[in-house]
């Protein structure tokens, strides 16, 4: 898309009124453009499923539609580069225009000042982030969108059993930490864990640890587990009582759990 700046055009006068009065919403088809004064430029936010170009034949805008038609031989395009850690997400705008841009990011939990090519924030829910760019040199507009996943905060959800029967009968063959609803595969609200199991003399029989990849639901029920074998691959341990310690962590807390496991055949 491209802004027309022809003197006296309806689009130009609308922009001038928008800047003067601090912001006005104008709807074109499925896209909603919110244009407002932002220092030396305009802040644009795209809301809706699609950001479309319009021609003279677009009945939703009538004669004014021609003012939004892209006129360059190579249309301005944008994409979003994403880098995530366990507790933050960084998004960077990439565009193929002049390099002189106005940026507008919209979505849940993003920083308040969005006229910047890069934002770093902490999503509290799975969502989609929108990016709207105006090229100041050409007047062209482009739009991009990317999904982001929530980072893990708050209380853990765990249930820890205290008995296992590793006899391959299909029942309680593994000792597993699951969520409070006792479901395998359900997140426990942690992004990492470490586990140690020892015998009654304090000798280690099993250890494991892992961190879930950023942008995933984290540690799931059943990820923290033991099959009753020494080091997980050796012989089955003898009947008796064993002792576990595991620690789980997310972005604002870490908790350790201790208890015993009765191994019965």
N, C-alpha and C positions, 0 to 999 in steps of 0.2 A: 504494500500500500504506500501511497505518497500523498502528503499534504499539498494541496494547491495553494499557492500564495498570490494568485492573481488578484489584483486590486478590485475590491467590491464584490468578490464572490461570496455566496452564502456561507461557504465553509470558513473562509477567512474571517468574516465578521463574527461567526459563531465562536471561533477560537479566541478572538479578541475579547468577546464578552465573557468567555470562560476564564481567561486570565484575569480580567478586571474584577470579576465577582468571586474568584477564589475556588472555582470548581463547579462543573456541571456535568450531568450524566446524559449521554446521547446514545441511543440504541440503534444498531444497524444489524438486522438479521439476528443471528445467534450470538453475536459478540456484543459486549457492553464496554464502551470506552469511557473511562473516568478520567477526564483531563483537568488538570489544575496547575496553578502556578507553582514552580519549584525553582526558586532562585533565578538562574539565567535560562532555564528550559521548562519543559513540560513533563509532569509525571503522568504516565499512562498505565493503567491497570486493566488487564484483559480478564473478564470473567465470563465463563460459559464454555461450551464444548468446543467451539471452533472460532477461529479468527479468520474471516473470509475477506477476499477482495470483491469489490462491487463494480458493476458496469452500468451503462445507461439503461439497460434492460431490467435492472433490479427494481421490482415494483415496491420493495419495502422502503426505498429512499427517494424514489422519483427522480426529478431532474438533478438533485444534488449528488446523486451517486457517482457521477463521473469525476467528482472532485477527489475520490478515494482510489482511483484506479492506478496501479503501479505503472510507471512510465520508463523505468530504467531497463536496459537490455539484460542486466543481471540482477535479479530481484534480491533484496536484502533478506538474508536468512540468519537464523540464530539456533544455537544449541546450548545445552547446560552440561558442564563438566562437574562431576560429583565425587567428592572424597569424604568418606565416613570413618570415624573411629568409634570406639565403644560408646562414647559419651558426647560426641558432637558431629555435626554434618557441615561441610563446606561446599557451597555451590558457586561456580564461576561461569559467567556469561561468555559465550564465544559467538562473535558475529563477523560477517564478511564485508562490512561497509567501510566507511571513511575512518573509523576509530574515534570519532567525536559523537558520543552517544548520550542519551538520557535513558536511565534504567529504572524500571519499576518491578519489584518483586511483590507478589501477594500470596498469602497462605497462612496457615496456622503457625504461630510461634516465631515468625521471622522478625528480625530487628525492625525498629520503627523507621530508621532512615534507610530507605531502600534504593536511593539513587547512587548505586555503587556496583561495579562489575562482580564483586565477590561478597557473599554473606556467609557468616558462620553462626549456627544456632543449634538449639537442642529440641528436636521435635518431641512433643509429649503424646503424639498419636500418629498413626499411619495416615498420610495425607498426600496431596499433590501440590506442588509449588509452581506458580505461574510466573513467567518472565515476559515483560513487554519492553521493547527497545524502540526508541526513535533515533534515527540518524540525523543529527542536526545539519549536516552538510547537504543532504539530499531531501530531507523531509520524509523519507520512507519509514515505515513501521513494520516490525516483525514480532512474532510471538513464539514462545517455547514453553514446554511444561515437562516436569519430571516427578516421579513418585519418590517419597521419602518415608522411612520407617521410624517409628518411635524409638527413643532410647529408654532404657529400663531404669526406673526409679521406684522407690517405695518398698513395702513389705514383701517378703518372700512367701511363697505358697508351697509348703512341703509336707509330705507324710513319709515317715521313716519306719519301715517294718523292723521287727526284732527277731525274726526266725526265717530260715531258709532250708530247703530240702533238695540239694543238688543231685537228685538221682535220675534225672531225665524222664520223669513221668509226666512232664508238662505242667506241673503245679509247683509254684514257688522254687523253681530250679535256679533262679537268680535272685539275689538281694538287690532291690532297686529303690532309689529315692524317687518318689513321684509327687505330683502336686496334691493339694489338700483334698481334691475330689477323688484321689487315688487312680488317676487315669494316666496311662502311658502316652507319651507324645504331646502332652499339654504343657505349655511353658510354666516354669516355676518363678519367673521374674528375676532371673539372674543371668549375667552374661559370661561368668566364668566359675570354675570350681576346682578344688583340689581334694583328694581323698586318700586317706591312709587307713589300712586295716592291719591290726597286729594280733598275735596270739596272747595267751594269758601270761607269758613270760616277757612280753614286750617286743618280741621279734616280728619284723615286718613280713606280712604274707602277701600284701597287695598294695600298690600305689597307682594313682592315675590323676590326671589333671587335663583341663581343656578350656579353651575360650571360644565362644561362638563368634562367628564372623559378624562384623557390623552390618546393620540392615537386615538382620534375621530375628526371629522371635526369641533367640537366646537359648539357654540350657532348657532342655525338655525333660519331662518326667520319663525316667528310664535311662537317661544319659549317664547318670551317676549310678553305677551298678558294679556287681561282683558275681562271678560265676562259681565261686567256691574253690577255685584252683589257685595254687601257689603262683604268684606273679601273673595270674590270668591265663597261663598256658601250661603250667606244670600239672602235677598230680593233684587230685582232690584232697582237701584238708581233712583231718580227722574230725569225728564228732566232738563237739565241745563248744565253748563260748569264746567268741572273738570280739574285738573292740574296734570300733570305727571312730574316726575323726574326719569330718569334712567341713570345708569352708566354701561359702558361696558369696559372690559379690555382684553388685550392680553399681549404678552411677552415684548413688548417695549413701551406700551402706555395705557392710560386710559382716557376716555372721558365721560362727563356728558351731557345729553340732557334734555331740559326743554321745556314745551309747554302746550297747552290746548286741551281738548277733548270735543266736543259738543255731548251730549247724547240726541238723538232725537227718539221719538216713532211714 
